[in-house]
Amino acid sequence: MAPTSSVSTILFDYGGVLAEEGFAQGLAAIAKENSLDPAPFFHAATEAIYACGYVTGQSTEQDYWRLLRSQTGIRGEDQALTEAILSRFTLRPKMLATVRRLRKQGVNPVILSDQTDWLDRLNERQPFFQEFSKVFNSFHLGKTKREASLFSDVLTALKVEPRQTLFVDDNQGHIDRAAALGLQTHLFQSEELFFTNLARRGLA
């Protein structure tokens, strides 16, 4: 069955869209455990994961935690710190059900995530990759959504035009970069608003 809207492909972010934002929630828990202000700690932790190259596969989890300890003084073993994050990435059943329904309508669902090898480990815990035709992960691509060229690379790989593609993400900067290249976009704030947006596009 062919899609009734102009959208043939939907690029889904993982954390904060398909699943609860385990990175942010885990960092908040780590900040609390270490008596740190959560907002600046989240900023430092986010910048560190990009700066050390872990998010693009250029370094390791151990390198990341070593850098963040040196910058913020946090305590805890690597495994415990990682688990504080991974345990909070909970898949959203309604989102996965929507992905399955969209596939039946002829829409191609794809994951586009700025993630480390944690995404692969999360899939091992609770498989979800099989729901998507393709998984693009910065850890394996060596490039992130902070680089506009990533979107061009993905569209080329999928052989789809920007105007036929809907990008769904909870990060305004990523949304802006995608929109500047001509992709349709949706800034994810809640499942309800996303489902309403789909209905407006004839994808209910």
N, CA and C atoms as an extended XYZ file, in Angstrom:
612
Properties=species:S:1:pos:R:3:atomname:S:1:resname:S:1:resid:I:1 pbc="F F F"
N         0.849       -1.201        0.000 N   MET     1
C         0.000        0.000        0.000 CA  MET     1
C         0.881        1.247        0.000 C   MET     1
N         0.711        2.102       -0.961 N   ALA     2
C         1.540        3.296       -1.073 CA  ALA     2
C         1.104        4.352       -0.072 C   ALA     2
N         2.045        5.147        0.462 N   PRO     3
C         1.681        6.201        1.391 CA  PRO     3
C         0.840        7.261        0.699 C   PRO     3
N        -0.088        7.846        1.465 N   THR     4
C        -0.968        8.854        0.898 CA  THR     4
C        -0.384       10.256        1.007 C   THR     4
N         0.669       10.440        1.818 N   SER     5
C         1.277       11.755        1.967 CA  SER     5
C         2.517       11.841        1.082 C   SER     5
N         3.188       13.001        1.125 N   SER     6
C         4.410       13.184        0.347 CA  SER     6
C         5.604       12.514        1.017 C   SER     6
N         5.410       11.993        2.216 N   VAL     7
C         6.506       11.375        2.974 CA  VAL     7
C         6.638        9.903        2.618 C   VAL     7
N         7.820        9.534        2.137 N   SER     8
C         8.073        8.124        1.838 CA  SER     8
C         9.012        7.480        2.853 C   SER     8
N         9.774        8.332        3.563 N   THR     9
C        10.772        7.853        4.514 CA  THR     9
C        10.723        8.704        5.775 C   THR     9
N        10.801        8.056        6.929 N   ILE    10
C        10.868        8.785        8.193 CA  ILE    10
C        12.149        8.402        8.919 C   ILE    10
N        12.951        9.413        9.247 N   LEU    11
C        14.178        9.223       10.014 CA  LEU    11
C        13.870        9.479       11.485 C   LEU    11
N        14.003        8.461       12.314 N   PHE    12
C        13.701        8.567       13.736 CA  PHE    12
C        14.974        8.653       14.568 C   PHE    12
N        15.034        9.654       15.433 N   ASP    13
C        16.040        9.649       16.484 CA  ASP    13
C        15.691        8.527       17.461 C   ASP    13
N        16.683        8.070       18.212 N   TYR    14
C        16.413        6.999       19.186 CA  TYR    14
C        16.072        7.577       20.566 C   TYR    14
N        17.081        8.046       21.301 N   GLY    15
C        16.830        8.552       22.643 CA  GLY    15
C        16.005        9.825       22.642 C   GLY    15
N        14.886        9.815       23.352 N   GLY    16
C        14.012       10.970       23.407 CA  GLY    16
C        12.895       10.917       22.388 C   GLY    16
N        12.950        9.949       21.474 N   VAL    17
C        11.896        9.782       20.474 CA  VAL    17
C        11.370        8.349       20.524 C   VAL    17
N        12.156        7.401       20.075 N   LEU    18
C        11.725        5.999       20.106 CA  LEU    18
C        11.794        5.421       21.515 C   LEU    18
N        12.654        5.991       22.331 N   ALA    19
C        12.838        5.525       23.706 CA  ALA    19
C        12.945        6.733       24.628 C   ALA    19
N        12.767        6.486       25.901 N   GLU    20
C        13.010        7.529       26.888 CA  GLU    20
C        14.458        8.001       26.743 C   GLU    20
N        14.708        9.259       27.091 N   GLU    21
C        16.046        9.822       26.925 CA  GLU    21
C        16.945        9.366       28.076 C   GLU    21
N        17.469        8.143       27.927 N   GLY    22
C        18.280        7.542       28.973 CA  GLY    22
C        19.570        8.286       29.256 C   GLY    22
N        20.145        8.908       28.244 N   PHE    23
C        21.387        9.656       28.445 CA  PHE    23
C        21.154       10.804       29.410 C   PHE    23
N        20.136       11.612       29.139 N   ALA    24
C        19.838       12.755       30.005 CA  ALA    24
C        19.404       12.299       31.395 C   ALA    24
N        18.539       11.285       31.454 N   GLN    25
C        18.055       10.817       32.746 CA  GLN    25
C        19.181       10.183       33.559 C   GLN    25
N        20.030        9.418       32.892 N   GLY    26
C        21.152        8.796       33.579 CA  GLY    26
C        22.144        9.817       34.097 C   GLY    26
N        22.425       10.826       33.297 N   LEU    27
C        23.341       11.874       33.733 CA  LEU    27
C        22.769       12.646       34.905 C   LEU    27
N        21.459       12.848       34.906 N   ALA    28
C        20.825       13.535       36.037 CA  ALA    28
C        21.010       12.729       37.317 C   ALA    28
N        20.884       11.414       37.210 N   ALA    29
C        21.075       10.548       38.372 CA  ALA    29
C        22.524       10.571       38.845 C   ALA    29
N        23.471       10.574       37.895 N   ILE    30
C        24.887       10.633       38.248 CA  ILE    30
C        25.212       11.971       38.912 C   ILE    30
N        24.648       13.042       38.382 N   ALA    31
C        24.871       14.365       38.975 CA  ALA    31
C        24.360       14.401       40.416 C   ALA    31
N        23.178       13.854       40.626 N   LYS    32
C        22.602       13.837       41.975 CA  LYS    32
C        23.469       13.027       42.924 C   LYS    32
N        23.948       11.876       42.449 N   GLU    33
C        24.792       11.003       43.272 CA  GLU    33
C        26.100       11.697       43.667 C   GLU    33
N        26.549       12.610       42.808 N   ASN    34
C        27.818       13.303       43.045 CA  ASN    34
C        27.624       14.745       43.528 C   ASN    34
N        26.389       15.087       43.896 N   SER    35
C        26.065       16.422       44.424 CA  SER    35
C        26.483       17.541       43.473 C   SER    35
N        26.195       17.324       42.182 N   LEU    36
C        26.516       18.312       41.159 CA  LEU    36
C        25.246       18.933       40.604 C   LEU    36
N        25.350       20.168       40.156 N   ASP    37
C        24.237       20.832       39.488 CA  ASP    37
C        23.978       20.094       38.172 C   ASP    37
N        22.763       19.557       37.963 N   PRO    38
C        22.532       18.700       36.787 CA  PRO    38
C        22.669       19.405       35.440 C   PRO    38
N        22.283       20.661       35.340 N   ALA    39
C        22.319       21.339       34.037 CA  ALA    39
C        23.735       21.507       33.496 C   ALA    39
N        24.653       22.110       34.252 N   PRO    40
C        26.021       22.222       33.722 CA  PRO    40
C        26.714       20.871       33.576 C   PRO    40
N        26.348       19.909       34.434 N   PHE    41
C        26.948       18.577       34.298 CA  PHE    41
C        26.485       17.924       33.000 C   PHE    41
N        25.200       18.069       32.667 N   PHE    42
C        24.691       17.510       31.419 CA  PHE    42
C        25.416       18.136       30.228 C   PHE    42
N        25.611       19.444       30.281 N   HIS    43
C        26.312       20.118       29.178 CA  HIS    43
C        27.740       19.594       29.056 C   HIS    43
N        28.430       19.478       30.189 N   ALA    44
C        29.813       18.994       30.168 CA  ALA    44
C        29.888       17.565       29.651 C   ALA    44
N        28.948       16.725       30.084 N   ALA    45
C        28.949       15.317       29.686 CA  ALA    45
C        28.635       15.160       28.204 C   ALA    45
N        27.733       15.993       27.703 N   THR    46
C        27.380       15.941       26.286 CA  THR    46
C        28.546       16.392       25.418 C   THR    46
N        29.165       17.500       25.794 N   GLU    47
C        30.291       17.993       25.010 CA  GLU    47
C        31.469       17.018       25.058 C   GLU    47
N        31.648       16.373       26.216 N   ALA    48
C        32.775       15.444       26.365 CA  ALA    48
C        32.630       14.224       25.468 C   ALA    48
N        31.411       13.749       25.299 N   ILE    49
C        31.222       12.533       24.499 CA  ILE    49
C        31.490       12.797       23.011 C   ILE    49
N        31.260       14.053       22.608 N   TYR    50
C        31.627       14.456       21.246 CA  TYR    50
C        33.132       14.749       21.169 C   TYR    50
N        33.636       15.475       22.154 N   ALA    51
C        35.031       15.923       22.111 CA  ALA    51
C        36.023       14.769       22.150 C   ALA    51
N        35.713       13.745       22.932 N   CYS    52
C        36.669       12.632       23.059 CA  CYS    52
C        36.579       11.659       21.885 C   CYS    52
N        35.539       11.821       21.059 N   GLY    53
C        35.411       10.970       19.881 CA  GLY    53
C        34.655        9.670       20.108 C   GLY    53
N        34.094        9.495       21.295 N   TYR    54
C        33.378        8.237       21.546 CA  TYR    54
C        32.115        8.131       20.688 C   TYR    54
N        31.443        9.251       20.478 N   VAL    55
C        30.192        9.217       19.721 CA  VAL    55
C        30.427        8.944       18.231 C   VAL    55
N        31.662        9.110       17.787 N   THR    56
C        31.980        8.812       16.380 CA  THR    56
C        32.895        7.595       16.248 C   THR    56
N        32.998        6.807       17.303 N   GLY    57
C        33.770        5.573       17.227 CA  GLY    57
C        35.272        5.757       17.234 C   GLY    57
N        35.737        6.943       17.632 N   GLN    58
C        37.172        7.224       17.624 CA  GLN    58
C        37.843        6.949       18.963 C   GLN    58
N        37.040        6.640       19.983 N   SER    59
C        37.597        6.319       21.287 CA  SER    59
C        36.646        5.357       21.999 C   SER    59
N        36.940        5.059       23.244 N   THR    60
C        36.185        4.040       23.965 CA  THR    60
C        35.360        4.618       25.112 C   THR    60
N        34.497        3.777       25.625 N   GLU    61
C        33.712        4.132       26.807 CA  GLU    61
C        34.641        4.518       27.963 C   GLU    61
N        35.719        3.776       28.129 N   GLN    62
C        36.672        4.060       29.200 CA  GLN    62
C        37.300        5.443       29.023 C   GLN    62
N        37.622        5.807       27.783 N   ASP    63
C        38.172        7.138       27.501 CA  ASP    63
C        37.172        8.220       27.895 C   ASP    63
N        35.914        7.966       27.587 N   TYR    64
C        34.872        8.952       27.888 CA  TYR    64
C        34.741        9.188       29.387 C   TYR    64
N        34.613        8.112       30.147 N   TRP    65
C        34.446        8.279       31.596 CA  TRP    65
C        35.701        8.870       32.228 C   TRP    65
N        36.869        8.533       31.699 N   ARG    66
C        38.114        9.104       32.220 CA  ARG    66
C        38.119       10.617       32.020 C   ARG    66
N        37.717       11.060       30.827 N   LEU    67
C        37.678       12.493       30.540 CA  LEU    67
C        36.664       13.197       31.426 C   LEU    67
N        35.475       12.605       31.560 N   LEU    68
C        34.431       13.258       32.343 CA  LEU    68
C        34.802       13.317       33.828 C   LEU    68
N        35.471       12.299       34.327 N   ARG    69
C        35.952       12.342       35.720 CA  ARG    69
C        36.938       13.494       35.909 C   ARG    69
N        37.842       13.642       34.941 N   SER    70
C        38.858       14.692       35.065 CA  SER    70
C        38.230       16.086       35.005 C   SER    70
N        37.115       16.205       34.277 N   GLN    71
C        36.475       17.516       34.114 CA  GLN    71
C        35.511       17.862       35.247 C   GLN    71
N        34.883       16.833       35.811 N   THR    72
C        33.796       17.096       36.771 CA  THR    72
C        34.011       16.501       38.158 C   THR    72
N        34.951       15.581       38.288 N   GLY    73
C        35.209       14.979       39.582 CA  GLY    73
C        34.240       13.884       39.999 C   GLY    73
N        33.434       13.359       39.056 N   ILE    74
C        32.473       12.317       39.411 CA  ILE    74
C        33.197       11.051       39.864 C   ILE    74
N        32.490       10.292       40.702 N   ARG    75
C        33.021        9.026       41.193 CA  ARG    75
C        32.190        7.885       40.606 C   ARG    75
N        32.715        6.670       40.718 N   GLY    76
C        31.989        5.500       40.255 CA  GLY    76
C        32.760        4.723       39.210 C   GLY    76
N        32.558        3.404       39.201 N   GLU    77
C        33.186        2.546       38.210 CA  GLU    77
C        32.534        2.745       36.841 C   GLU    77
N        33.295        2.515       35.783 N   ASP    78
C        32.775        2.687       34.425 CA  ASP    78
C        31.463        1.927       34.225 C   ASP    78
N        31.456        0.662       34.643 N   GLN    79
C        30.276       -0.178       34.412 CA  GLN    79
C        29.042        0.386       35.095 C   GLN    79
N        29.203        0.881       36.306 N   ALA    80
C        28.064        1.436       37.043 CA  ALA    80
C        27.566        2.729       36.403 C   ALA    80
N        28.497        3.549       35.956 N   LEU    81
C        28.113        4.804       35.308 CA  LEU    81
C        27.360        4.533       34.009 C   LEU    81
N        27.878        3.590       33.232 N   THR    82
C        27.214        3.234       31.977 CA  THR    82
C        25.823        2.665       32.237 C   THR    82
N        25.712        1.807       33.228 N   GLU    83
C        24.424        1.188       33.525 CA  GLU    83
C        23.400        2.222       33.984 C   GLU    83
N        23.843        3.275       34.643 N   ALA    84
C        22.936        4.343       35.051 CA  ALA    84
C        22.242        4.962       33.841 C   ALA    84
N        22.937        4.939       32.708 N   ILE    85
C        22.391        5.486       31.459 CA  ILE    85
C        21.588        4.433       30.695 C   ILE    85
N        22.199        3.280       30.448 N   LEU    86
C        21.541        2.260       29.623 CA  LEU    86
C        20.219        1.791       30.226 C   LEU    86
N        20.162        1.675       31.532 N   SER    87
C        18.945        1.180       32.182 CA  SER    87
C        17.769        2.129       32.024 C   SER    87
N        18.039        3.360       31.644 N   ARG    88
C        16.974        4.362       31.517 CA  ARG    88
C        16.511        4.564       30.077 C   ARG    88
N        17.154        3.896       29.140 N   PHE    89
C        16.673        3.918       27.750 CA  PHE    89
C        15.550        2.883       27.619 C   PHE    89
N        14.336        3.308       27.848 N   THR    90
C        13.185        2.404       27.783 CA  THR    90
C        12.414        2.647       26.490 C   THR    90
N        12.267        1.608       25.681 N   LEU    91
C        11.528        1.750       24.428 CA  LEU    91
C        10.082        2.144       24.689 C   LEU    91
N         9.539        2.979       23.806 N   ARG    92
C         8.151        3.434       23.928 CA  ARG    92
C         7.260        2.552       23.047 C   ARG    92
N         6.442        1.707       23.655 N   PRO    93
C         5.624        0.755       22.889 CA  PRO    93
C         4.756        1.404       21.821 C   PRO    93
N         4.166        2.555       22.111 N   LYS    94
C         3.296        3.209       21.131 CA  LYS    94
C         4.096        3.673       19.910 C   LYS    94
N         5.332        4.070       20.141 N   MET    95
C         6.162        4.502       19.014 CA  MET    95
C         6.509        3.318       18.118 C   MET    95
N         6.857        2.194       18.721 N   LEU    96
C         7.175        1.019       17.912 CA  LEU    96
C         5.949        0.508       17.174 C   LEU    96
N         4.785        0.575       17.822 N   ALA    97
C         3.544        0.168       17.160 CA  ALA    97
C         3.279        1.073       15.961 C   ALA    97
N         3.576        2.354       16.098 N   THR    98
C         3.394        3.302       14.997 CA  THR    98
C         4.360        3.008       13.862 C   THR    98
N         5.597        2.650       14.202 N   VAL    99
C         6.583        2.281       13.181 CA  VAL    99
C         6.078        1.093       12.364 C   VAL    99
N         5.543        0.087       13.046 N   ARG   100
C         5.018       -1.093       12.343 CA  ARG   100
C         3.850       -0.706       11.432 C   ARG   100
N         2.995        0.158       11.918 N   ARG   101
C         1.833        0.576       11.121 CA  ARG   101
C         2.276        1.371        9.892 C   ARG   101
N         3.260        2.244       10.075 N   LEU   102
C         3.767        3.034        8.956 CA  LEU   102
C         4.372        2.145        7.874 C   LEU   102
N         5.061        1.104        8.290 N   ARG   103
C         5.645        0.170        7.312 CA  ARG   103
C         4.549       -0.488        6.486 C   ARG   103
N         3.456       -0.837        7.135 N   LYS   104
C         2.343       -1.458        6.420 CA  LYS   104
C         1.720       -0.485        5.423 C   LYS   104
N         1.845        0.813        5.700 N   GLN   105
C         1.319        1.843        4.800 CA  GLN   105
C         2.286        2.147        3.662 C   GLN   105
N         3.463        1.554        3.704 N   GLY   106
C         4.433        1.789        2.644 CA  GLY   106
C         5.472        2.848        2.947 C   GLY   106
N         5.486        3.325        4.194 N   VAL   107
C         6.491        4.313        4.602 CA  VAL   107
C         7.719        3.577        5.128 C   VAL   107
N         8.894        4.067        4.759 N   ASN   108
C        10.149        3.430        5.138 CA  ASN   108
C        10.669        4.030        6.446 C   ASN   108
N        10.682        3.274        7.564 N   PRO   109
C        11.200        3.804        8.832 CA  PRO   109
C        12.686        3.506        9.001 C   PRO   109
N        13.435        4.524        9.402 N   VAL   110
C        14.889        4.431        9.518 CA  VAL   110
C        15.305        5.080       10.840 C   VAL   110
N        16.315        4.517       11.504 N   ILE   111
C        16.878        5.157       12.689 CA  ILE   111
C        18.082        5.994       12.278 C   ILE   111
N        18.131        7.227       12.779 N   LEU   112
C        19.294        8.094       12.597 CA  LEU   112
C        19.654        8.633       13.972 C   LEU   112
N        20.719        8.103       14.554 N   SER   113
C        21.030        8.387       15.959 CA  SER   113
C        22.477        8.798       16.157 C   SER   113
N        22.677        9.816       16.999 N   ASP   114
C        24.002       10.127       17.508 CA  ASP   114
C        24.193        9.276       18.752 C   ASP   114
N        24.745        8.093       18.558 N   GLN   115
C        24.932        7.172       19.672 CA  GLN   115
C        26.285        6.493       19.564 C   GLN   115
N        26.707        5.971       20.684 N   THR   116
C        27.937        5.187       20.730 CA  THR   116
C        27.572        3.724       20.465 C   THR   116
N        28.484        2.817       20.788 N   ASP   117
C        28.155        1.401       20.686 CA  ASP   117
C        27.108        0.986       21.707 C   ASP   117
N        26.705        1.931       22.555 N   TRP   118
C        25.600        1.661       23.485 CA  TRP   118
C        24.330        1.278       22.721 C   TRP   118
N        24.126        1.852       21.532 N   LEU   119
C        22.911        1.536       20.779 CA  LEU   119
C        22.881        0.053       20.405 C   LEU   119
N        24.007       -0.477       20.009 N   ASP   120
C        24.087       -1.906       19.688 CA  ASP   120
C        23.813       -2.756       20.934 C   ASP   120
N        24.337       -2.315       22.062 N   ARG   121
C        24.129       -3.051       23.301 CA  ARG   121
C        22.677       -2.979       23.759 C   ARG   121
N        22.045       -1.849       23.543 N   LEU   122
C        20.622       -1.714       23.871 CA  LEU   122
C        19.779       -2.634       22.997 C   LEU   122
N        20.155       -2.752       21.732 N   ASN   123
C        19.437       -3.659       20.839 CA  ASN   123
C        19.612       -5.114       21.260 C   ASN   123
N        20.758       -5.452       21.800 N   GLU   124
C        20.986       -6.816       22.293 CA  GLU   124
C        20.092       -7.114       23.503 C   GLU   124
N        19.868       -6.097       24.321 N   ARG   125
C        19.034       -6.281       25.512 CA  ARG   125
C        17.559       -6.439       25.148 C   ARG   125
N        17.118       -5.602       24.235 N   GLN   126
C        15.712       -5.602       23.830 CA  GLN   126
C        15.664       -5.288       22.335 C   GLN   126
N        15.717       -6.304       21.485 N   PRO   127
C        15.855       -6.086       20.038 CA  PRO   127
C        14.779       -5.183       19.439 C   PRO   127
N        15.242       -4.217       18.666 N   PHE   128
C        14.313       -3.312       17.969 CA  PHE   128
C        14.817       -2.953       16.573 C   PHE   128
N        16.084       -3.238       16.259 N   PHE   129
C        16.618       -2.899       14.940 CA  PHE   129
C        15.774       -3.501       13.823 C   PHE   129
N        15.202       -4.676       14.059 N   GLN   130
C        14.466       -5.379       13.007 CA  GLN   130
C        13.206       -4.631       12.577 C   GLN   130
N        12.774       -3.654       13.367 N   GLU   131
C        11.575       -2.877       13.022 CA  GLU   131
C        11.878       -1.820       11.957 C   GLU   131
N        13.149       -1.616       11.658 N   PHE   132
C        13.571       -0.533       10.770 CA  PHE   132
C        14.338       -1.090        9.570 C   PHE   132
N        14.215       -0.419        8.438 N   SER   133
C        14.897       -0.901        7.238 CA  SER   133
C        16.398       -0.650        7.318 C   SER   133
N        16.780        0.376        8.085 N   LYS   134
C        18.195        0.743        8.182 CA  LYS   134
C        18.441        1.457        9.511 C   LYS   134
N        19.621        1.244       10.084 N   VAL   135
C        20.024        1.941       11.301 CA  VAL   135
C        21.320        2.699       11.013 C   VAL   135
N        21.238        4.023       11.049 N   PHE   136
C        22.415        4.874       10.886 CA  PHE   136
C        22.825        5.373       12.267 C   PHE   136
N        24.012        5.004       12.703 N   ASN   137
C        24.490        5.361       14.034 CA  ASN   137
C        25.844        6.053       13.910 C   ASN   137
N        25.974        7.215       14.524 N   SER   138
C        27.201        8.007       14.414 CA  SER   138
C        28.450        7.216       14.785 C   SER   138
N        28.338        6.288       15.724 N   PHE   139
C        29.485        5.496       16.169 CA  PHE   139
C        30.108        4.732       15.002 C   PHE   139
N        29.261        4.245       14.099 N   HIS   140
C        29.735        3.482       12.946 CA  HIS   140
C        29.968        4.368       11.723 C   HIS   140
N        29.312        5.514       11.672 N   LEU   141
C        29.450        6.408       10.518 CA  LEU   141
C        30.663        7.322       10.623 C   LEU   141
N        31.109        7.590       11.857 N   GLY   142
C        32.215        8.526       12.050 CA  GLY   142
C        31.813        9.962       11.830 C   GLY   142
N        30.510       10.230       11.906 N   LYS   143
C        29.980       11.571       11.665 CA  LYS   143
C        28.689       11.706       12.470 C   LYS   143
N        28.385       12.924       12.914 N   THR   144
C        27.204       13.126       13.759 CA  THR   144
C        26.215       14.115       13.143 C   THR   144
N        25.060       14.219       13.780 N   LYS   145
C        24.026       15.144       13.313 CA  LYS   145
C        24.394       16.604       13.548 C   LYS   145
N        25.526       16.833       14.182 N   ARG   146
C        26.037       18.200       14.288 CA  ARG   146
C        26.652       18.649       12.960 C   ARG   146
N        26.834       17.709       12.044 N   GLU   147
C        27.388       17.990       10.712 CA  GLU   147
C        26.271       17.842        9.678 C   GLU   147
N        25.946       18.926        9.013 N   ALA   148
C        24.840       18.896        8.051 CA  ALA   148
C        25.057       17.859        6.953 C   ALA   148
N        26.311       17.596        6.625 N   SER   149
C        26.588       16.646        5.551 CA  SER   149
C        26.121       15.233        5.881 C   SER   149
N        25.935       14.932        7.165 N   LEU   150
C        25.439       13.599        7.531 CA  LEU   150
C        24.074       13.350        6.908 C   LEU   150
N        23.227       14.367        6.924 N   PHE   151
C        21.884       14.207        6.366 CA  PHE   151
C        21.953       13.936        4.862 C   PHE   151
N        22.847       14.640        4.193 N   SER   152
C        23.026       14.405        2.753 CA  SER   152
C        23.521       12.990        2.495 C   SER   152
N        24.451       12.533        3.322 N   ASP   153
C        24.985       11.176        3.184 CA  ASP   153
C        23.874       10.135        3.343 C   ASP   153
N        23.031       10.342        4.336 N   VAL   154
C        21.951        9.384        4.616 CA  VAL   154
C        20.946        9.354        3.471 C   VAL   154
N        20.571       10.529        2.970 N   LEU   155
C        19.606       10.582        1.869 CA  LEU   155
C        20.170        9.904        0.625 C   LEU   155
N        21.470       10.111        0.376 N   THR   156
C        22.109        9.467       -0.763 CA  THR   156
C        22.084        7.945       -0.613 C   THR   156
N        22.396        7.472        0.588 N   ALA   157
C        22.411        6.035        0.842 CA  ALA   157
C        21.026        5.421        0.677 C   ALA   157
N        19.999        6.186        1.071 N   LEU   158
C        18.621        5.696        0.983 CA  LEU   158
C        18.000        5.942       -0.396 C   LEU   158
N        18.692        6.768       -1.219 N   LYS   159
C        18.186        7.131       -2.545 CA  LYS   159
C        16.808        7.777       -2.446 C   LYS   159
N        16.713        8.770       -1.572 N   VAL   160
C        15.449        9.471       -1.353 CA  VAL   160
C        15.710       10.978       -1.360 C   VAL   160
N        14.732       11.727       -1.812 N   GLU   161
C        14.848       13.183       -1.876 CA  GLU   161
C        14.531       13.802       -0.512 C   GLU   161
N        15.129       14.967       -0.192 N   PRO   162
C        14.846       15.624        1.087 CA  PRO   162
C        13.352       15.878        1.312 C   PRO   162
N        12.656       16.320        0.262 N   ARG   163
C        11.237       16.668        0.409 CA  ARG   163
C        10.362       15.449        0.669 C   ARG   163
N        10.881       14.259        0.408 N   GLN   164
C        10.120       13.029        0.652 CA  GLN   164
C        10.400       12.449        2.032 C   GLN   164
N        11.268       13.141        2.779 N   THR   165
C        11.775       12.596        4.031 CA  THR   165
C        11.338       13.424        5.226 C   THR   165
N        10.825       12.757        6.241 N   LEU   166
C        10.465       13.410        7.503 CA  LEU   166
C        11.497       13.027        8.553 C   LEU   166
N        12.106       14.016        9.177 N   PHE   167
C        13.107       13.797       10.220 CA  PHE   167
C        12.490       14.136       11.566 C   PHE   167
N        12.525       13.175       12.491 N   VAL   168
C        11.905       13.341       13.809 CA  VAL   168
C        12.988       13.279       14.872 C   VAL   168
N        13.163       14.367       15.628 N   ASP   169
C        14.232       14.447       16.610 CA  ASP   169
C        13.793       15.383       17.737 C   ASP   169
N        14.398       15.220       18.907 N   ASP   170
C        14.057       16.097       20.034 CA  ASP   170
C        15.106       17.181       20.248 C   ASP   170
N        16.034       17.320       19.304 N   ASN   171
C        17.097       18.315       19.403 CA  ASN   171
C        16.881       19.403       18.355 C   ASN   171
N        16.677       20.639       18.805 N   GLN   172
C        16.349       21.733       17.878 CA  GLN   172
C        17.474       21.991       16.877 C   GLN   172
N        18.715       21.877       17.313 N   GLY   173
C        19.833       22.100       16.399 CA  GLY   173
C        19.843       21.107       15.255 C   GLY   173
N        19.602       19.838       15.567 N   HIS   174
C        19.550       18.815       14.515 CA  HIS   174
C        18.393       19.096       13.565 C   HIS   174
N        17.254       19.471       14.138 N   ILE   175
C        16.074       19.799       13.325 CA  ILE   175
C        16.387       20.941       12.360 C   ILE   175
N        17.041       21.978       12.864 N   ASP   176
C        17.356       23.143       12.028 CA  ASP   176
C        18.282       22.771       10.874 C   ASP   176
N        19.281       21.926       11.149 N   ARG   177
C        20.212       21.527       10.083 CA  ARG   177
C        19.505       20.703        9.009 C   ARG   177
N        18.620       19.816        9.444 N   ALA   178
C        17.882       19.009        8.474 CA  ALA   178
C        16.942       19.866        7.632 C   ALA   178
N        16.248       20.783        8.303 N   ALA   179
C        15.298       21.654        7.601 CA  ALA   179
C        16.015       22.527        6.563 C   ALA   179
N        17.216       22.974        6.880 N   ALA   180
C        17.973       23.819        5.960 CA  ALA   180
C        18.331       23.078        4.678 C   ALA   180
N        18.357       21.753        4.753 N   LEU   181
C        18.661       20.943        3.574 CA  LEU   181
C        17.400       20.518        2.825 C   LEU   181
N        16.245       20.956        3.310 N   GLY   182
C        15.002       20.677        2.603 CA  GLY   182
C        14.201       19.505        3.125 C   GLY   182
N        14.659       18.875        4.227 N   LEU   183
C        13.882       17.776        4.797 CA  LEU   183
C        12.656       18.324        5.522 C   LEU   183
N        11.582       17.555        5.520 N   GLN   184
C        10.461       17.858        6.396 CA  GLN   184
C        10.892       17.457        7.807 C   GLN   184
N        10.438       18.194        8.811 N   THR   185
C        10.911       17.924       10.171 CA  THR   185
C         9.772       17.975       11.183 C   THR   185
N        10.013       17.287       12.294 N   HIS   186
C         9.115       17.375       13.447 CA  HIS   186
C         9.963       17.365       14.709 C   HIS   186
N         9.893       18.462       15.484 N   LEU   187
C        10.583       18.525       16.765 CA  LEU   187
C         9.765       17.745       17.786 C   LEU   187
N        10.275       16.615       18.213 N   PHE   188
C         9.522       15.722       19.092 CA  PHE   188
C         9.465       16.285       20.504 C   PHE   188
N         8.220       16.461       20.978 N   GLN   189
C         7.998       16.935       22.346 CA  GLN   189
C         7.136       15.963       23.138 C   GLN   189
N         6.282       15.241       22.442 N   SER   190
C         5.449       14.221       23.085 CA  SER   190
C         4.919       13.278       22.017 C   SER   190
N         4.547       12.083       22.441 N   GLU   191
C         3.962       11.133       21.508 CA  GLU   191
C         2.667       11.682       20.926 C   GLU   191
N         1.855       12.308       21.756 N   GLU   192
C         0.555       12.811       21.300 CA  GLU   192
C         0.704       13.837       20.179 C   GLU   192
N         1.647       14.774       20.366 N   LEU   193
C         1.858       15.791       19.331 CA  LEU   193
C         2.412       15.168       18.051 C   LEU   193
N         3.247       14.154       18.197 N   PHE   194
C         3.786       13.476       17.021 CA  PHE   194
C         2.680       12.753       16.264 C   PHE   194
N         1.817       12.050       16.968 N   PHE   195
C         0.720       11.331       16.311 CA  PHE   195
C        -0.224       12.309       15.618 C   PHE   195
N        -0.438       13.473       16.236 N   THR   196
C        -1.272       14.509       15.614 CA  THR   196
C        -0.630       14.998       14.322 C   THR   196
N         0.696       15.171       14.356 N   ASN   197
C         1.428       15.605       13.175 CA  ASN   197
C         1.303       14.579       12.058 C   ASN   197
N         1.427       13.298       12.396 N   LEU   198
C         1.274       12.245       11.391 CA  LEU   198
C        -0.110       12.280       10.766 C   LEU   198
N        -1.126       12.478       11.591 N   ALA   199
C        -2.502       12.519       11.091 CA  ALA   199
C        -2.680       13.663       10.099 C   ALA   199
N        -2.085       14.797       10.381 N   ARG   200
C        -2.160       15.946        9.481 CA  ARG   200
C        -1.506       15.655        8.140 C   ARG   200
N        -0.546       14.749        8.146 N   ARG   201
C         0.158       14.374        6.936 CA  ARG   201
C        -0.511       13.211        6.195 C   ARG   201
N        -1.654       12.764        6.722 N   GLY   202
C        -2.341       11.644        6.106 CA  GLY   202
C        -1.735       10.302        6.437 C   GLY   202
N        -1.003       10.258        7.556 N   LEU   203
C        -0.316        9.029        7.958 CA  LEU   203
C        -0.866        8.463        9.269 C   LEU   203
N        -2.092        8.815        9.597 N   ALA   204
C        -2.706        8.329       10.842 CA  ALA   204
C        -3.005        6.841       10.735 C   ALA   204
